Amino acid sequence: MTRTNARQLAVQLVFAAAGGTDFSAEEYFDKEFYKDFSPEDGLSVETPQEGEKSYICSIVNGVQSHVNEIDGVIERYAVGWSLRRISRAALAILRCAVYELLYMPADDVPPAVAINEAVELAKTFDESETAAFVNGILGSFVREELGLKDSAVAVES
């Protein structure tokens, strides 16, 4: 499983948790639980290796542990938008990306990679203009709060 697929799975689990599905990230990988997922999206076909499971669980559990702080960042940079107005898919993507930017080592997940991956996920899971919205929030955050001037990723139409 690639890091991109692991990130996509983490976003889907964060999305499910926000919708009220009650499980821990570790529980998701229980063989009985995992086998019930349909392989239609391709992610459930390949069982993640231990390193990938650790990465996924780190994001999912980290988002759950720091959701108030993460949501505060999103609200600060989503000018004119309340969290209730942001689609659940975009919110899950933003939460995962902000978690990676705040809590994952930059040598493991460079800010430009976290932003680019979030933008690509937004293109996949939401309206076309959501990618620009996600890019704007994350780009502003890394420039203003993390002081990283070259981390913004331009969204291609």
C-alpha positions in Angstrom: 0.0 0.0 0.0 1.4 3.4 -0.9 1.6 6.3 1.5 -1.1 8.1 -0.7 -3.4 5.1 -0.2 -2.7 5.0 3.5 -3.5 8.7 3.7 -6.8 8.2 1.8 -7.8 5.4 4.2 -7.0 7.7 7.1 -9.2 10.4 5.6 -12.0 7.9 5.1 -11.7 6.8 8.8 -11.7 10.4 10.0 -14.8 11.0 7.8 -16.5 7.9 9.3 -15.7 8.9 12.9 -17.0 12.4 12.3 -20.3 10.9 11.1 -20.8 9.0 14.3 -19.2 5.7 13.5 -17.7 4.5 16.8 -14.4 2.6 16.5 -10.8 3.1 17.1 -8.3 3.1 14.2 -6.7 -0.1 15.5 -10.1 -1.8 15.7 -10.6 -1.1 12.0 -7.7 -3.4 11.1 -9.2 -6.3 13.1 -9.5 -9.1 10.6 -13.2 -9.6 11.3 -14.0 -5.9 10.9 -11.7 -5.4 7.9 -13.1 -8.3 5.9 -16.6 -6.8 5.9 -15.4 -3.8 3.8 -16.2 -3.9 0.1 -13.1 -3.9 -2.1 -14.9 -1.5 -4.6 -12.5 1.4 -3.9 -9.5 -0.8 -4.0 -8.2 0.3 -0.5 -9.6 -2.7 1.3 -8.1 -5.2 -1.1 -4.6 -4.9 0.3 -4.1 -5.1 4.0 -1.7 -2.4 5.2 1.7 -3.5 6.6 2.6 -2.6 10.2 4.3 0.7 9.2 1.3 1.8 7.2 -1.1 0.8 10.0 0.9 2.8 12.4 0.8 5.9 10.1 -2.9 5.5 9.6 -3.6 5.0 13.3 -1.4 8.0 14.1 -3.4 10.3 11.9 -6.9 9.0 12.9 -6.2 8.9 16.6 -4.3 12.2 16.5 -7.2 13.9 14.8 -9.5 12.6 17.4 -7.2 13.7 20.2 -6.6 17.2 18.9 -9.8 17.9 17.0 -10.5 21.1 18.9 -7.1 22.6 18.1 -7.2 21.4 14.5 -10.7 22.8 14.0 -9.5 26.1 15.5 -6.8 26.3 12.8 -9.4 25.5 10.1 -11.8 28.1 11.4 -9.1 30.7 11.6 -8.1 30.2 7.9 -11.5 29.4 6.4 -12.5 33.1 6.4 -16.2 33.5 6.2 -16.9 29.8 6.7 -18.1 28.0 9.8 -17.2 24.3 10.2 -20.9 23.5 9.6 -20.7 25.0 6.1 -17.7 22.9 5.1 -18.6 19.5 3.6 -17.8 16.5 5.7 -15.3 15.2 3.1 -13.4 18.5 2.9 -13.4 18.7 6.7 -12.0 15.2 7.0 -9.3 16.1 4.5 -8.4 19.3 6.2 -8.3 17.7 9.6 -5.9 15.0 8.4 -3.7 17.5 6.7 -3.6 20.0 9.6 -2.7 17.1 11.9 0.2 16.1 9.6 1.4 19.7 9.4 1.3 20.2 13.2 2.3 16.8 14.6 4.1 14.7 12.0 7.9 15.3 11.6 8.5 17.5 8.5 11.2 15.0 7.3 8.5 12.3 7.2 5.7 14.4 5.8 7.0 17.6 4.2 4.4 20.4 4.3 4.3 20.6 0.5 3.5 16.9 0.3 0.7 17.2 3.0 -0.8 20.1 1.1 -0.5 18.5 -2.3 -2.0 15.2 -1.1 -4.9 17.0 0.6 -5.6 18.9 -2.7 -5.6 15.7 -4.7 -7.9 14.0 -2.2 -10.3 17.0 -2.4 -10.4 16.7 -6.2 -11.3 13.0 -5.7 -13.9 13.3 -2.9 -15.6 16.6 -3.4 -16.6 19.4 -5.7 -13.9 20.7 -8.1 -13.7 24.1 -6.3 -13.0 22.3 -3.0 -9.4 21.7 -4.0 -8.7 25.4 -4.2 -10.5 26.0 -0.9 -8.3 23.3 0.8 -5.2 24.6 -0.9 -6.0 28.2 0.3 -6.5 27.2 3.9 -3.5 25.0 4.2 -1.2 27.3 2.2 -2.2 30.3 4.4 -1.7 28.2 7.5 1.8 27.1 6.7 2.9 30.6 5.5 1.5 32.5 8.5 1.8 30.1 11.4 4.6 27.7 10.4 6.6 30.4 8.6 7.1 28.3 5.5 7.0 30.5 2.5 7.6 27.9 -0.2 5.1 25.3 0.9 2.0 26.4 -1.0 0.9 24.2 -3.8 -0.8 25.7 -6.8 -4.0 24.1 -7.7 -4.3 23.1 -11.4 -7.6 23.4 -13.0 
